[in-house]
Amino acid sequence: MQEVMAHLSLYILHSISPTPQVDFKFKLQGEDPVNENDLCFEVFGKTGITRHKEFKAFFNATDPIKPTLSPSTHPNWKIDPCLKHLMRASKEYICLGEKISVDEQDIGFQGMHKDKQRIKYKRVGDGFLEDALSADGYTYTWYFRNQVSPKHWTDKGLSPLHSHVMALLQQLSLGTKNYKCGMDNLFISAKFAKTCFTESGRNVMIHGVCQLS
C-alpha cells in the first residue's frame, strides 16, 4: 500500500510541477535542476523508472464489482467520483454573496476524444466544455456539456443549456435568496429570466448582455 501511494503521489506532483516525461523525476537534480527531483530519487531509488512502468501496466483503479454505466447516459462515469468530490469540496470552501455569474468554461487539451468540441473563440483552444457557476473568479459548481440535460427542466420547455443552468442554481444554499446572477448573451432570454426567479427556489435574478432578436 505504501508503494502504491508513492506512485499515485508521483502523479499529483507531476500535475503540480509537470515535466516532459514522468521518468525525469527519478533522477537527481544535479543533472537537471528544473525537471529532475531529489525527493523522488530518494523514495523510489535507482530502479524507480522500471518499477513505475510495472505500476502503470498493472494498476487499475476501477471496481470490477460495480456495473459499467452506459456512456450515452453517463459519459463521465469513470471520473465521476473524483468530480463529485471536487464539487463537494469547492462548495465547502466559500460562502457566496448575492452576486454570482454563470458562464461556460473550457478545459483545453491536445488529444482526441469524442466529446471534444471545436472552439475557435477561446484562447485555451479545443477541449471539454462545461457551464460553471462562479463568484469573483472562483468556480462554485459546474455541469459538463456532454452530460444529459436534466429531464425535469427539459420537460418544462427549457433548452438543454438553460436546463444545465437551472441544475446549477438549485445547488445554491437555501439559506440565502435573492441572488443576482450575471450572464452573457448565450444564456439570456426573457422566459429563462422568469423561470430563474419563480422556479429555482432561490429567487435568482439574472441580468446581462442580450441580443435584440
N, C-alpha and C positions, 0 to 999 in steps of 0.2 A: 504493500500500500504506500509506503514511504517513497519508493521509486516511481510509482505511478503518479503521485502528487508532484514529484520533482519534474517529470516530463510535462505534465499539464501546466505547471508554473512556468516552464520554459516558454510555452505559447503565450501566456499572459505577458511575460517580459518582452517577447517578440512583438506583441501588439502595441506595447507602450514605446519600445525602442526598436523599431524594425531594422533589419539588415537585409542585404540582397539574398542571403541564404541563411537559414537557421544554423547550418553547420559552422558558420563563422564564430558563433558564440561559444563553441567548445575549445577555443584556442586562447592562449594568454594575450593580454592586451599589449604586451611589449612589442609584438609584431604589428598590430593594427589597433591603436587605442580607441578608434571610433566604433568598429564593428565587433571586435572580439571582447571576451568577458572573463575576467579572472574568477568571479564567483561561480560561473557555470563550469569552468575547468576544475575548480576545487570540488564541486558537488559531483560531477559526472566522471572525472578522471580522464585518462588518455583514451579509453575505449568509448567515450561518450557518443561520438558520431555513429559508430556501429550499433551501439545499444539503442540509440534513438531511432535508427532506421528499423530495427526489430520492433520497437514500440509502435511505430506508425503502421507497420504491417499487420500487427496482431491486436491492437487495442480497438475496442468497439464500445461506443457509449450508448447504444440503443438497448432497450429491454426486449428480448425475444418473446416474452410472455404477452406483452401488450400488442393488440392488433394494429396492423398498418392502416392508417386512415387514408381515405381517398384524396389524391392531390386536387381533384376538382372542387371539393368542399373544404379541404384543409391543406392549402398549398404550402403552408409554413410549418407543418406538423413536426418536422424534425427539430426545429429550433424553438417551437412554441414554449416549452418550459423555461428556456432562457429569456425569451421575450416577456413572458408573464412575470418572471422575477424582476426584470429590469423595470417594467411598468409599475409593479407594486412598490419598488424602492423609490422610483422617481416621484411618486405621489407623496411619499412619506417625508421627503427631504425639502419640501417647500410648502409654504402657506400662501395660497393665491390671494391676491387682492381682487378688486372688482374689474380691473382692466385686463383682458386676455385677448388672444388672437388665434385665428386658425389659418393655416397656410399649408401648402404642400412642401415636403422635404424630399430631397433626392440623395440616395446612397449610391454614389457612383462607383463603378468597378470596370475592369478591362475585359473580363472573361465573357463567356457566352452563357445565357440562361433563357429559358422560355418565357420568364416573367420580366426580363429586362426590357425597358421601354426607351424608345428613341427620344432624346431630349436635346433640342438644339439651343434653347434659350437659357440654359443653366450652365454656370461655369464648371460645375463638378462633372458634367457630361452624362452619358447614358448610365442607367442603373435602375435600382428599385425605387419606386415612388410610394410615398405614404402621406396621408393627411395628418397633420400634427396640431395639437392644441398647446400653445406656448404662452409664456409670460416673461417679458424682459429678457428674451433670448433663451429662456430655459424651457426645454421640452417637457411638458407635464404628462402627456399621453399621446398615443398615435393609433392609426388604423391603416394597414397596408392596402394599397390599391388592388393587389392581386387576391385579396380575401373576398369572400362572398359578402355582398351587402346585406345588412340586417333586414330580414323579411318583414319585420314589424313595421318598418318605415317605408319600404318599397310598396307594401300593400296599401299604404295611405296616399300613394301617388307621388312620393318623393323620388328624385333621381338617385342613382347609386351614390353619386358624390355627396349629395345632401344627406343621404341615409348614413354615410360614414360620419359626417359631422355631428348628426344627432346622437350617434353612439358615443362620440367623444364628449359631447355636452352632458350626457347622462352620467358621466364619470366624475363630474364636479361634485364637490361637497354639498350635501343638502343643507348644511348649517348656514351657508351663505347664499343669498339670492341677489337678483338684480345685477348680474354680471353684464359688462359691456364688452362685446367681442368685435374686434376689427377684422375685416376680411377684404380680399381683393375681388375684382370683377368675375373671377372664376366661380365664386361661391354665392355671390349676392343674387337674390331675387325677392320680389315682394311676398310671394307665397311662403318662401322659406323663412323670411323675417317674422311672419306671423306665427309659423309653426314653432320657431325657436322660443318665442315669448310665451305662447299659450300651452305648448305640449312638452317642453323639455323638463318641466318640473322645477326649473331654476330661474324662471323669468329672464332668460338671456336676451338682451337687446343687441342686435347686430348692426353694424354700420360699415361703410367703406365705399370704394370707387365702384360705380356701376355704369353700364352702357345704356345709351338712350333707348335701344331696342328692347 
